[in-house]
Amino acid sequence: MQQHEHNTIHRWTDFVGTVTREILPRHQGVLVKSLGDGLLVRFETVLNAASAAHAMHRAAARQNAGFPSDQHFHLRAGLNAAFAWCDAQDVYGTGINLAARLATLAGPGETIAGMSAYMELAAALAGLGQPGETIGNAAARDALTNGIDATCEDLGDCFLKHFDMPVRAYRLGPASPQPYLTGRRDYGRPMAPTIAVVPFEARSDTRAYLDVGNLIADGVICRLSKAVNLKVVSRLSTAAFRNRPDLAAQVSDVLNATYVLTGSYVADGDRVLVSAELCQASNNQVIWARRSSGSVGDLLAPDSELTSRIAQEVHTAIFETEVEQIRTQPLPCLESYSLLLGSIALMHRSNKQDFLQTRTLLDELINRHNRMAAPHALLGNWFILRLTRGWSEDRVQEAAEALRATRAALDRDPSDALALATEGFVHCHLLKDLEVARQRCDQAINVNPSHALGWLYRGTIQAFLGQSDAAVEATRRALELSPLDPHRYYFESLGATAELSAHRYESAERLARASLALNRMHSSTWRVLTIALVHQGRMDEAREAVRNVRHLEPNLTVDSYLARMPNADLDTGRDWARCLAAAGLPRGR
């Protein structure tokens, strides 16, 4: 505006002239006042008001032709159906204020309509609009015929400035490319993809084996249902799709599934050969396929090796697919579940650039789902990992930001187990307050006794405190509760820490090596392995392990290790630092 003031004023006066000369007479509207960058207009009917708003949007779009995008004019319109008091100078009533507020809810080129019969509702509906939107209330919407006079989209109850109660609002016409509000149905879109497992088909008609396909599906569903970041459809809903052609498309349409797992089997005696494939329902693309063999008896076991293996590989394939989406698609084109799974996966990658990209993904998730606790809690966890990897630049500032994130999560849901557990680890690693940290993790477990991360973090804190038996019990419980976690290496690494505190050095070594088999770039695991080897007197292997620590963290010394560890002044911290020094980690700079 300041850079093109003369041109802007000229274009606005031209637009107002078009409105007063052409649009308002056509739709029986009366201009009450021009506000410099807005108009207040009254109509006798909602239909006339909506039609006039649509005509104004079109007039503004025509006027934008030939100008660069940063000089475009866009209207935000708010409609309200209400009584008003009028005289020769103005119109009066609280409904006027409501219309203005509704306009603030509109996106560029949109119209928002409110529900109340009062003028204050009209003002609120205008507040719902962004530039180019028309917003209307329920009373206004009821006067329109959907699909003929206007398309109406329910935006739900909206909170407006200076209004104590929420106002029901509707978007008239299509959403703009930059809507301020997404449709009511979009706010409820899950941040977890849905997978449908269809009972596997028999490749022979031997009646004795007809239920094997159900057994395979049941076992995979049971295993996948333990994954907290997936929604799994019941077999009772997927059974009807078995043996149907074009199966993935049908399942996607009817069950709204993101992924569809199908397969077939051949049984001979106690042996069974299973072929399985996982499709992305949106494009019917196969993203994973495998042939596996096992026994029919195994399928009857609660922890079937065959179905567990299929479920694990399917779970991994889904995460890898979503990471690929993150790498190849712009943020606005990504589903929220892609952002969620992608951020969880990249947060634990060894590459620093991948880790930093996670912050961008979480910020986008928070922007889309600001009222949900999970994205804020994950952001708090991001700060913890940033510190434990030695990438923190300002411990005090990042502690404050991490607490701000977990507080935001708990403000939205005080009983969110992830937020409570994460805040516990913030108090542990960033604030070094182990007692408060333990209390937060206890709260998380009380809220959700099956919350794996709550058990994992509590066990780690107990390990630091030297409460060794409780630490081992808690971390083992965490591993049992999260068999498909994409970050199993992290669970095994912290489990190894708990075993160290209990002086179970062989168990600590076993878990550390299992963790390193999944992720060799996690420095903390190499430190745990070093300490376990020193305590077993295997110094050559310990020195080799500490060389890996120094490769991953070239600036790490015993002093800097103690400076960041929450148990530095406790027996566990002093013992672990001594072992690292004995293996060759430098004392100081």
Residue, then its C-alpha position, 0 to 999 in steps of 0.5 A: m500500500q505504501q509503495h503504491e499509494h496513489n495507484t491503490i487509492h485509485r483502484w479502490t475508488d474505482f472498485v467502490g464506484t463499480v459496487t455502487r453503480e452496478i452491483l448494489p442496484r442489481h441486488q437491491g443493496v444500500l451502501v451504509k458507509s465506506l470505511g476506506d478499506g471496507l464497505l458496510v452494506r444492507f440488503e432486504t434478503v440473504l439471497n441478495a446479499a450473497s449474490a452481491a458478495h459473489a459479484m464483488h469478489r468477481a469484480a475484484a478479481r477482474q480488477n487484479a488482472g495485469f497486476p503482480s500478485d503482491q498488488h492484488f485486492h481480495l475481499r473478505a465478506g461477512l453476512n448476518a441475518a438480523f434485525a437492525w436499526c437504521d436512520a439516514q446516517d447509519v445502521y445500529g445493533t450488535g449484529i453489525n459487530l458480529a458481521a465484522r467479526l465473521a469477515t475476519l474468518a474469511g480467506p481471500g475471495e471468500t464469504i462467511a455467513g453466521m447463524s444468529a438473527y442479530m446484527e452482532l452475528a452479522a459482524a461476527l460472520a464478516g470476521l470469519g472471512q479472509p480476503g475474497e471470502t464471504i462468511g454467513n451465519a446459520a440464519a443466513r444459510d437457511a435462506l439459501t438453497n445449497g447447490i443452487d443459490a450457493t454452496c454452503e460449507d459448515l465451519g463449525d462453532c467459531f470463537l470471535k473477539h468480543f463474543d462470549m459464546p462461539v458462533r456457528a459459521y458457514r462458507l458460501g461458495p468454494a474455499s479460496p486457495q488461502p482459506y483462514l478456516t478449513g472445513r469442519r470435516d478437515y479439522g477432524r482429519p486424523m493425524a494417523p493413516t488408516i490401514a485395512v488388512v483384508p483376509f488373505e485369499a486361498r490359492s487352493d480349495t482345500r476346505a481344511y485351510l479356508d480359515v488360514g486367511n483369517l488367521i493371517a489377517d487377525g495376527v497382523i491386525c493384532r500386531l499393527s494395532k499396537a502401533v500408536n501412529l496407525k489406525v487399523v480397521s477391524r477384520l469384521s469391516t474388511a472381510a467383505f472385500r476378500n476375493r473382490p477385483d479392484l480391491a484397493a480402490q473399493v477399500s479406499d472408497v468405503l473404509n477411507a483407508t490410506y493403505v491396504l494390505t492384501g495377500s494369498y496363501v497356499a497350505d500343504g500339511d502344516r506348512v504355509l506359503v504366504s504372499a503379501e503386498l501393501c498398496q497405497a490406496s490413493n494410486n494403487q501403487v504397491i509399496w511393499a511385497r513379500r513371500s514368507s513361509g511358516s507353519v499353520g501351527d505358528l499362526l495359532a500362537p499368540d506371538s506368531e513369528l510369521t504375522s509378526r514379521i509381516a506386521q513389522e515390515v509393513h509398519t516400516a514400509i509405511f514410515e519409509t513411504e511417508v518419509e519419501q513423501i516428505r522429501t518429494q512433495p511441498l508441505p502444503c500438498l502433504e497430508s497431516y499424517s505424512l507430516l506426523l510420521g515423517s517427523i517421527a522418522l526424521m527426528h531419529r535420523s543420524n543426519k543433522q539436516d534431516f533432524l533440523q527439517t523435522r522442526t519445519l514439519l512440526d511447525e506445519l503440524i502445529n499450524r494445522h492442528n494447533r488445538m491438538a496436544a501431540p504436535h506440541a509434545l513432539l516439538g518438546n521431544w525434538f528439543i530433548l534429542r537436540l541436546t542429547r546429540g550435542w547439537s544444542e547451542d543454548r541450553v537455557q533457551e532451549a530448555a525454555e522453548a521445550l517447556r513452552a512446547t510441553r506446556a502448550a500440549l498440556d494446556r490443550d490436553p492436561s491428561d495427554a500421556l505423551a506431553l506428560a512423559t516428554e515434559g518429564f524428560v525435559h526436566c530430566h535432561l534440560l533442567k536436571d531436576l530428576e525428582v520433578a522428571r520422575q513425577r511427570c513420568d509417573q503422571a503419564i503412566n497413571v493416565n495411560p498404563s500402556h504408554a511405552l514412552g512414559w515407561l521408557y523415560r521413567g526407567t531412564i530417570q530411575a537408572f540415573l537415580g540408581q533405582s536399578d531394579a525399578a529402572v530395568e522393570a520399567t524399560r523392559r515394560a516399554l520394550e514389551l509395549s512397543p514391539l513395532d516402534p520405528h525407533r526401537y533402537y532408542f528403546e534398546s539404547l535406554g534399556a541398556t542404560a537401565e541394565l548398566s545401573a543394575h550392574r548387569y553389564e552383559s545384558a547392557e552390552r546385548l541391548a546396546r549391540a542390538s540398538l547399534a545394529l539398527n542405528r550405528m550413529h547414536s553416540s549415546t549407545w556407543r557410550v553405554l557399550t563402552i561402559a559395559l565393556v570396561h566393567q567386564g574388563r574388555m579394554d581393547e573393545a572398550r577403546e574401540a567403542v569409545r573411538n566411535v563415540r569420538h568420531l560422532e562427537p569430536n568435541l566430547t570430553v569427560d568434563s563436557y559429558l558430565a556437564r550435560m548429564p543429569n546424574a553427574d553428581l550421583d554415583t551412576g554419573r561418576d562411575w560412567a564418567r570414570c569408565l569413559a575416561a578409562a577407555g580413552l575419552p579425554r578428560g577436558r580441553 
